[in-house]
Amino acid sequence: MKTHQYEVLIVGAGGAGLMAALYASKGARTAVLSKLYPTRSHTGAAQGGIGAALGNAEEDRTEWHTFDTVKGSDYLGDQDAIEFMCEAAPGIVYDLEHMGLPFSRNLDGTIAQRPFGGHTNNITGKPVTRACYAADRTGHMILQTLYQQCIKHNVTFFDEFHVIDLITVNGATAGAIALELSTGELHIFHAKAVIFATGGHGRVWEITSNAYAYTGDGVAITLRRGIPAEDMEFFQFHPTGIYKMGILITEGVRGEGGVLLNNEGERFMDRYAPTVKDLASRDVISRAMYLEMKDGRGINGKRYLYMDVTPETVNKYAASDGRTRPDGTPFVVTGEEILAKLPDIIDFCETYLGVNPVTQPMPVQPTAHYAMGGIPTNLRGEVVIDSDRNIMPGLYAAGEVACVSIHGANRLGTNALLDLVVFGKEAGENAAEFSKGISYQTLPDDAADFARQQFDQLRNGSGNEKAADIAKEMKEVMFDHVGVFRLEEGMQEAVEKVSELKERFKDVRIEDTGDRYNTELLNTWEIGNLLDLAEVTAVSALARKESRGAHARDDYTERDDEKWLKHTLVWLHEDGVELQYMPVTFTKFEPKKRVY
Ligand SMILES: Cc1cc2nc3c(=O)[nH]c(=O)nc-3n(C[C@H](O)[C@H](O)[C@H](O)COP(=O)(O)OP(=O)(O)OC[C@H]3O[C@@H](n4cnc5c(N)ncnc54)[C@H](O)[C@@H]3O)c2cc1C
């Protein structure tokens, strides 16, 4: 078996992994392993923007960004980490600009900004223009810019290397095991520090905006190595996915003045969030949409609503809201302006729906979008392994796979891209520094056994279950019962169903016995990961008897700070799931009821 040695090993080449690589490589011998070619990572799909209080169009302050994020998190976010991120935001956006990121511009040459849900002027309560963007391709530009920087700085990449396991020795990190897609060979990567930056796990749900690769590998691998996951019950449903397909229509559409309409042509967000309306936080809007559809006001009685960004509608509501441009003139848009600001969205709708958003409304429904939970970390990117916040030496996580926790119970739009770059950099720098002070752990002889064992079972299983059938049943039960709204019985049913599916998964046998490009083997292994994530998600959700952020229960409709203002930690043992709780870190902000 081939063995490689690097001081810092980064698993994942999205925004978080590349940022970590760029900074780690300045101080340590660094390699990046990625199951995808780096520029195919999901960061490239991010559309709307990256949040930073630059104040280019109007007054803005980092303290407002901090408070909005705390409030958006429904007070579950750790306030020290949120302060750190929002204060770092303007500097890091300028760093990206200096690296060559082609942001959209204002006429005076400064970085253009647009409003986004939950971001407000804390004095007036009105939406503020805080999202820096590159048309509706912000993530694509971040990914390309960072990849170019990594190539320039000679970072070593192992593309299409699928990490299967983490190597640990006496509670410390020693490396990772990866399968090379083109040969089917297992490789040992001996390392002093490992950074997981593997992205999210939205493929647990039937309707999702997430890439096929979003199978939660990082969380599944660390759970199997005895490391807990944090706040897994909090999974964000974005209000505007294309009906039935889940493909994302960015919140930037509402930032540009688009409104949601029901079957009666009513702008229903007026009733649910009278101040910020269509720019309320995502959990609030997804729930409002669910209630509209439940009460029969879906379009033609179906499970979708309209997102309308035609100039006629935008101008009508901008006038009634009294919305103005930064220079005080009334906010009026033309079809050409919409086309220039949202080119990809218009392209998606024409391709997938045959609908032109400049002249017609788009059919939308909430879509599983973002994992607030993940591998617990502190604000240095170090992985936390218990409720006293002890860490595992040499192990780091950053990006969507990690739970710092910035986003608490609900993430604000534009804060994920910010989280990637801020904490990707932290993890990279700190891992490099850590690796300077220590020598390599001695590798155990059986380092690759657990990885090999997992594949042997899939290759040589005797049963005739099909992984795709199991995945389909999991996605349906999770979408129906551990989705936008939740009930005790439904979640109980999901817990039982997932545990039955995990039993059936033991009887899965793949058909492709080859070594080269055996994507069937890897996709089946990924479904095993999704099942583990579904299980810890459903169990964590069932236990939390309150409604907070994205976790909304019909049977416990109120937030309960007395009992539940705490993070969930979940372990996956051989004999089932264990839950513990960890205090939330407060600095300035006392929990208040959220009003939008
Ligand atoms: C459609 C869409 C639009 C979005 N728009 C916005 C937005 O406008 N603003 C915003 O702030 N956020 C947005 N988000 C959220 C944000 O884009 C993501 O949370 C973020 O890009 C995740 O970045 P990451 O670096 O953590 O993971 P990714 O970019 O997904 O990268 C994960 C990497 O891990 C690798 N990997 C995974 N598993 C393994 C394994 N087992 N072995 C080896 N490698 C592995 C993959 O190859 C990949 O390189 C959006 C998300 C989606 C889905």
The ligand as an ORCA input file, in Angstrom:
! r2SCAN-3c Opt
* xyz 0 1
  C     -26.991     25.951     -4.419
  C     -26.322     26.595     -3.240
  C     -26.201     27.980     -3.177
  C     -25.584     28.586     -2.078
  N     -25.466     29.955     -2.045
  C     -24.832     30.542     -1.007
  C     -24.614     31.960     -0.964
  O     -24.969     32.694     -1.873
  N     -23.992     32.487      0.115
  C     -23.542     31.714      1.143
  O     -22.979     32.240      2.087
  N     -23.716     30.368      1.114
  C     -24.326     29.759      0.071
  N     -24.486     28.395      0.062
  C     -23.849     27.590      1.109
  C     -22.353     27.462      0.838
  O     -22.112     27.591     -0.532
  C     -21.794     26.130      1.303
  O     -22.115     25.926      2.646
  C     -20.286     26.120      1.149
  O     -19.900     26.440     -0.164
  C     -19.655     24.806      1.552
  O     -18.270     24.906      1.322
  P     -17.270     23.820      1.871
  O     -15.901     24.262      1.511
  O     -17.583     23.532      3.286
  O     -17.673     22.518      1.046
  P     -17.664     22.237     -0.535
  O     -17.440     23.423     -1.345
  O     -18.825     21.410     -0.851
  O     -16.422     21.304     -0.685
  C     -16.408     19.997     -0.127
  C     -15.157     19.326     -0.599
  O     -14.985     18.129      0.124
  C     -14.608     17.105     -0.736
  N     -15.015     15.844     -0.112
  C     -16.212     15.521      0.450
  N     -16.172     14.270      0.934
  C     -14.929     13.799      0.707
  C     -14.266     12.573      0.965
  N     -14.876     11.554      1.573
  N     -12.976     12.447      0.554
  C     -12.336     13.453     -0.092
  N     -12.915     14.622     -0.359
  C     -14.189     14.795      0.038
  C     -15.265     17.420     -2.052
  O     -14.557     16.844     -3.119
  C     -15.176     18.947     -2.074
  O     -13.951     19.351     -2.638
  C     -25.089     27.781     -1.026
  C     -25.207     26.397     -1.099
  C     -25.837     25.810     -2.187
  C     -25.980     24.308     -2.192
*
